[in-house]
Amino acid sequence: MNFDYGTYLVTQADRSVGRSTLDVVEAVIAGGIDVIQLREKNVTARERYELGRKVRERTTEAGIPLIVNDRVDLALAIDADGVHLGDDDLPLPVVRELLGEEAAIGRSVSTVADAREAEAAGADYLGVGAVFATRSKEVTDDQAEIGVERVNEIAAAVSIPCVAIGGISTANAAEVVAAGADGVAVISAITAAESPEAATRELADAVAAGREQR
């Protein structure tokens, strides 16, 4: 499935300064977000399911793709548009068989070799990072702060969209997109902003500026 991955929100309630994830989702939809990923690592499967149903209602009404982090069963249960996989999740070909050809399947990568392997396995897009230092996700040393040059190398090595993630903000998004990323994924740059709606618009402006530079 082909999306514009320009601005990509990853939800996480404990990084939303007291706001509910649903409030953040509604704000970013108003701000023009391109893709939403339901993450919510620190809640039960039932809680994530109940939240996911509500988020799915909002994204369907707005015509915005909804991706689920890791959980293929949850993606099926809430009729999400796809799933994003990490190193410890089900193999991509297995997920493709479960979700079908129309689902968008993303894969987290940090190296050119991993990117090529994910593309060959059938990934629709790549989450590339962590580009800069981040506290939102635990990463190994070889996945930490891979830098803009690596983003450029990975983007040049594959033909599927690359979404940069990890320490992305409005201050550096344009640079990352200019280097070859198709878009940027963020958590706290939006969820912890004074106005998530305004932050979404500012991030979109930065992505547009990066695309112009490229």
Stockholm file with secondary structure:
# STOCKHOLM 1.0

chainA/1-214         MNFDYGTYLVTQADRSVGRSTLDVVEAVIAGGIDVIQLREKNVTARERYELGRKVRERTTEAGIPLIVNDRVDLALAIDADGVHLGDDDLPLPVVRELLGEEAAIGRSVSTVADAREAEAAGADYLGVGAVFATRSKEVTDDQAEIGVERVNEIAAAVSIPCVAIGGISTANAAEVVAAGADGVAVISAITAAESPEAATRELADAVAAGREQR
#=GR chainA/1-214 SS CCCCCSEEEECCGGGSTTCCHHHHHHHHHHHTCSEEEECCTTSCHHHHHHHHHHHHHHHHHHTCCEEEESCHHHHHHTTCSEEEECTTSCCHHHHHHHHCTTSEEEEEECSHHHHHHHHHHTCSEEEECCCSCCSSSCCCGGGSCCHHHHHHHHHHHCSSCEEEESSCCTTTHHHHHHTTCSEEEESHHHHTSSCHHHHHHHHHHHHHHHHHHC
#=GC SS_cons         CCCCCSEEEECCGGGSTTCCHHHHHHHHHHHTCSEEEECCTTSCHHHHHHHHHHHHHHHHHHTCCEEEESCHHHHHHTTCSEEEECTTSCCHHHHHHHHCTTSEEEEEECSHHHHHHHHHHTCSEEEECCCSCCSSSCCCGGGSCCHHHHHHHHHHHCSSCEEEESSCCTTTHHHHHHTTCSEEEESHHHHTSSCHHHHHHHHHHHHHHHHHHC
//
